[in-house]
Structures are given as C-alpha cells and as structure tokens.
Amino acid sequence: MSVTKAGARPAEPASGPRLGVPEIAGRKGGVPVVMLTAYTAPTARLLDPHVDVLLVGDSLGMVVYGLESTLAVTVDMMIAHGAAVVRGSRRALVVVDLPFGSYQESPAQAFRTAARVLAETGAAAVKLEGGREMAETIRFLTERGVPVMGHIGLTPQAVHRLGGFRARGRTEAEQETILADAVAVAEAGAFSIVVEAVIEPLARRITETVPVVTIGIGASAACDGQVLVTEDASGLFDAFKPRFVKRYAELGRGLEAVAQAYAEEVRARRFPADENLFGVARGGKG
C-alpha cells in the first residue's frame, strides 16, 4: 500500500454489497466515480476493492488479443470476458461494452445483443458509443430495463470516420456537435456518459450541462469520475501510450524480469529445486 506525503496511510477501500446503477447515477457532483477496465477474473479480484465500476471494454481487442483496433471484437469475446470479471468481483458495478456491429443496425438489434450480454455475464449495464444518432437506441434499451452507459467524443469504433485517434472539440462547430451529443444521450436515459479525448473546457462544460454522471478519459478533472485502461495505467501494455494516460507502475518490466530470471534458472538446472519437488528427502525427512 502506498503512503501519503504526510506519512499517513490512506483509508482502506470501502467494502459491502455490490454497487448498483442507482448508486453510480447518484454520484453526480459528489465523490468522483473510480472506473478501471478489467478483462479477467484475477484482475477483477485485485481491482474490485478499490474501484466503483469495472468496465469490460472492447479495448480488450488491442490489449488482450493484439488487434489493431476494436472493430474485430465479437459479442462472444465480450461475454466470455464479462462473465469472468463478474465472477472475479464482489463490490464494483460491472459494465460491458457492446462491440462494433452488434447494436448500430437498429434498436431491436441492440436490445437482443444487450439482453444476451446481461443474461450470460451477470453484468449490470452495457456501454455503447455514439451521440444523437444513438439516442433512439438508448431510449429503446432503457425503456426495456437495460441500463446504458453512453460514450461520446473520441469513439474508437468510429475511428475511420473520425480520421484517427485525435482529440475532439478543437473547433467551435465540433464543440457544439459533441455537446449536443451529450445532451441527447442524457435525455435518452443513459445513467452515465464516458467523455473521451475532448478538450478540457468542453468536458467541463458538458459536465456542467448534463444531469447525469460524466466519466472522463483524457477530458477534465471536473468530470464526475475518471476511467483508464488498467494495462495502460500499470505499464502492462506498451505498444503506445496515449497522452492522457498516467503510468502508476511498470508491471510489464517486472513481468519481463520474472521471465528472464525463470529462463536463466531453468537453463542452469537451478529450477526446480528440491523444495519444489515431491518425494525428495529434505533435512532427513521424505
């Protein structure tokens, strides 16, 4: 556990029953919502005591599967990883991304996908990308009991249309478009909105304008919460580092050091040692 600058240890993370959508939705303007991604049960178990929301993001396509983008991620992949994260967690709200092509065709398609994801994973909510063009779909889902987290600004599933991974809102026209997207998503019934890679004044304005929780990623400290990809924050994914990422550790280097030390011991026949084996006498005992 880290120690604060004053030398005092921080308070232990809260424990208790699993957080629900109403608890997260009620955090508007309050204690910031802490969200990290998780794709496996062991990772979920480690993060769970410290976060409010675990996002099973379609970023797993790049982080776990080595794909060039999120576009090839499938519903089956999301369900497999979503179920693992639910099994590995106890307290955090679990949200699962709907992958590209599984919801854009129609509200009915979106409902079928979302219903399957929730039923087969045990997650509490789904996340989908898009603004005004997805408002009808968000309303259709929420009216039928599917909690929805929205996602506006830089939307990775639309990376080709947007012209790459670049910050959004640099022109006045783009700012008004993104703000209108946020308002439409909120009015459609989303309980929260991820605001990704938009200029800080716009993210602050969105947070002040919409009545629902905003969760920033490369946006503003004024947002009602923050999210990062865990592998980015921990140094396990180093193919590239977005400007908005802060590395809190370099676990990738640590894992590489483990592999190097293990390989050296195996090749030198120092591992396994007697204490790692069965039926070997140690200290006079069998």
N, C-alpha and C positions, 0 to 999 in steps of 0.2 A: 504494500500500500504506500502511496506517495505521502510525503509530509509537506504541509503548507510552509510558506516563507516564514511565518511566525513561529514555526516549530511544532504547532499543534496538529494532531491528526484530524483529517476531515471526518464528518459524521458518517456512520455506517449507512449503506443504502437501505431504503425502506423495504420491508417485506410485507406480505399479506396476500389476499386473493388477487387473481388476475385482473388487471385493469380492463375496463370496457370502453366502448366508443363514447358513451356519455361523459366518462371521466376525462378523456382526452379532449373532447369537444368543449368541456367546461374550463379548460385552461387558457382561454382567450384572455390576454393581458395579464396573466398570472405567472406562476413559476414556469420557466421555459420547458417545453417538451423535449426530452432527450431521445433521439432516434438513431439507431445504427442498423446496418444491414447484417443479415445472417443467412447462411445457406445450409448449415449442417447442425446436427444436434449438439455436438461438443461445443461449437462456437456459441450457439444459443444459450447453453448452460452457463458459460462463462460471462456472457454479456447481461443475462437476464436480471440479476440483482441490481444492476446499475442504470438500466435504461427504462424508458416508459413504453417505447414502441420498437419492435423488431420488424424490419422491412425485409421481406424476401424479394429482393429486387431482380428484375431481368438483367441487371448488371452481371449476374452470375454467368451469363453467356461469355463475357470477356474475362471475368476474374477466375471462374472455375473451369470453363471449357476452352478458353483460349481463342474464342471467336473474335472477329474484327469489330463487330458491333453487336447490339442486342437483337437485331432483326431476325436471326435464325432461331431464337429461343422458342420452345414449344410449350403448349399447355401442360403436357405430360412432365416436362422438366420442372416447371413451376410447382406442380402438385407434389412431385417427389421431394423437392427441397422444402416446400412449405410444410408438408407433414412432418419432416424431420425437425424443423425448427419448432413447431408446436410441441412435439414430443420432448424436445430438449429444454423447453422453457416452462416457467410456472407463473410468473407475475406479469410480464410485458404483454401488451396488446400486439398480436401478430397480424401484419398486413401483407398480402401477396399481390405482386404486380400481375396484371393481365398482359400477356405478351402480344407483340405486333401481329395483327391479322386475326385476332381472336375476339374482337369486340367492335371494330370500326365499321363493319358492314351494316349493322342495324342494331337497334336497342334489343331486339329479340335475341340476336346472336350473342350480344354482350351478357344478357341475363342467363342464357344457357351456360356460357363459359363461367360466369361468376358463381352460379349456383353449384356447378360441378367443383370448382376450386374450393369453395367454402365447405361443401359436404365432404370432400375427400381429404382435406387438410386439417379441418378443425379451426382454421384461422377465423378472425372476427371481421375482417374487412378486405376489400380489394382496392388496388390503386390503378388508375388509368390516366393516360396522357391526353391533353387537348383542352381547348378553351371553349369558345362559343359553339364550335361545330360539334362538341360532345355534350352540350348541355341537355339536349333531349334524352340522350342515353343515360346520363347521370340521374336525371329525374325519373326515368323509367325504372332504373335499378332501385333507387332509394324508396320509391313508392311501393316497391315489392319486397322490401325488407333487406336489401343488400346495402350495407354501409360502404360508402365510397370516399376514398381519399383522392383528390384531384392532383394534377401536376401540370404546371404552366411554365412559361419562359422558354428555356432551352429544354426541348423534349427530345430525348435521344432517338425515339422511334421515328421521328420526323427529320432526322439529321440530314438526309439528302435534300429534302425540300428547303430546309433552313440554310443550307450551304455550309455545313460543317459545325464543329463544336466551338462556337464563339459566343461571347457574352451578348445578351439581348438587351434592347432598350436604349440603344445609343442615339436613336433619333426620336424626335417628338412623336412622329407618327407611330413608330414601333412601341413607344411607351403607352400611348393611348390604346393601341390594339391589345397589349398584354394586360393592361388594367381592365379593359372590357372583358377579356377572357376570365380574369379572376372574379369579377362581379358575376358573370354568367354562371360559372362553376359553383360559386357560393349560393346563388339564388336557386340553382337546380337541386340543391340539397346535400352537396358534399360536406362532410363533417370537418374536413381539414384540406389544406392545399399545399403541396410542395411547390416552392418557388425556386427555380434553379437558374443560376448563372445570369441574373439580371443585375443591372447597375444598382448600387446601394440606395440612391434616393427613390428609385422606382419601387424596390422591395419594401422600403419603409412606407411609402405611400399606399401600396397595396395592403399592407398590414393594418394601416390606419383606416382604410376604406371598407374592407370586407369584415363581416361579423364573425367569421369562422377562423379557426386556428391556422396560421401560416407557418410552414416549416421550411426554413431556408437552407440552401446549399449553394454557396457562392452568391449570397444575396445580401442579407443585412443582419446585424446583431439585434436589430429591433424586431425581427420576426418572433413569432410566439414559440418557436422551437428551432432545432437545428438537426440536420442529418448528414452523415458521411458514410461512405463505403468503408466498412471495417478494414478490409485489406489495404485500402489506401492509407487510412489513419495509422495502421500498425506496421506498415512497411512490408507487408507480405506480397503486395502487387506493385511491381516497379517498372512495368512496361512504359508507363508515362505517369506524370504527376500533374494533375490539374492545378492551376494557380490557387484555387480555393481550398485545397487540401492542406491540412496541418498534420505532419507526421508526429505521432506521440511516442513511437518506438520504431525500431528497425528489426522486427522479428524475422524478416527474410534473411538478413545476415546471420542471425542466430541459428536459424534452421540450416543454413549452408554450413556453418561451423560444426553443427551436430553431424551432418552427413560426412564432412571431411574427417572428423575425429573417429567416427564409426568405421569409415572405409580404411583408415590407417590401421586401426586395431584388428580388423578382420584380416587384412593382408599380412600383418605381422603375427597372426595367430594369438594375439593377446585377448581377443574376444571370440567366443565366450570363455570366461574364466571358470574355475571350479565352482565358485559361488552361484554361477548362472546355470549349473547343470544338476542333474538328478543322479543319484547312485554313486556319487563321488565322495570318498572319505574326506572329512574336514575336521581337523582338530581331534582326530581319533574317533570320530563318530561317523557312521554311514548314512 
